[in-house]
């Protein structure tokens, strides 16, 4: 069987294992939906958010939706895979797989495919809740959805590869959550997911701009927010070209680092 065929066959296996882990489903799959519900319920009485005088405004739920879509991509890829693979190293699963003909490439394809499947389901659920439960209007322009598609795909693949790369960081499966989650939590706060990006200090904006979440969130805001909100971005524009460049850069970084650091067992084991 070819590497791609074996990798495709593992997507179903990995996806079933994902949904059988209730804590993983809650903290990576349902977390953005829960946060959208909390923000919408907490701030709906404050009226709409506007980027400036006379500009078109949106509800708090509509404003937070793009950032939570980006955060969902990051959680599905980076947090899910980094913790999952670290656990598989710790409990001997990877060591046993290393004794089989399974190639690391097929293993990677299975993991990335699982993230892609669950990421699509998560985004669909979040959008459905936004529309049906909170009355948030979605864009109708085809070019907006084309932008959503490439930002989503690039974000998913980049996040998955970075998750595989970061799985080498925890010393054990028990410490994986403690090591990975704080990193991602900080990124969410400084990348425009929970706070308006331009309200942050300039030095914090510059740090966030070095990481992919800021660009995923910016790309999603370009899809779901009115054009007037572009003026509230760091450089006063959506900068979709830079969104693509930075995500491709981090995709390459994730690919190279994951290939250099991944082993069926830890080097010091």
Phi, psi and omega in degrees: 000143181286163179301319182292321180296316179294319178298318179296322180292334180279344180300315178296319179297314181294321181293318177297318179296324179298310184284348175278346179263100188295323180294323177295316179300318183292313188275344178242329184268312185266346184304311179299324179295316180295317180295322177298318178297318181295311182296319181295316180292323185285326188245003184298331182286350183271002179085197184272159173263132178236145180282349180176171180302132177078358181273160179289132181256166176224161177289165179298321179298317179294326180290322182278341184304311181299317180296322180288329173297316178295318179297323178298320177298314181296316181294317181297323182270296188291302185295313183299308185287320181300315180288317184297313182291323177299321177293320180293327174292319185291321184270004176090001181299315181293325178297319178292321178295327178295340177272004178252171177288001182299128178275147173304328179297315178295323178296315177300314182299321178297316180293314181295320177297320177297317178296321180295315180296309182292328177295319178296314180297319180295314179297319179297318179295316181296318179293321179296317178296319180300317183282310189281322184268327187240002175065028180281128180279134178263156180295152179248349182284131179302324182293331176295317181287332174294318176298316177303317184298312185285326175295319180296310183296312178299319180295319180296310182295317179298313181296320180296315180294321177293327176296318177297318180296317182287345179296342178280350185284312181295143179282339180206167178296326181295327182269357187300312181296318181294331181276316189277314187301314180300323179300313182289327178296316178298316180299322179296323182285330183262359186251012177086021177274310182255340181234147176299126190299316184284353175278349180279156176302150184301321181295327178287323176298319181294322177294314180299328182292347178278350186243155189289333185299320179303319183284326175296316180296320179295318178297320178291324176296326177297334180278313194258348180254152177299159183300331180301333183286348177298329180294341181270001178280171187304319181246018176074017179206163180288332177051052183295331176298317178290329175302312180296316182299311183293323178291322177294320178301312181290331174298314180296317178301313180298319180296312182294312183294318180296323179289326181283327188259341185287132174216153179296331174226158178296147181299326183268008181281000000 
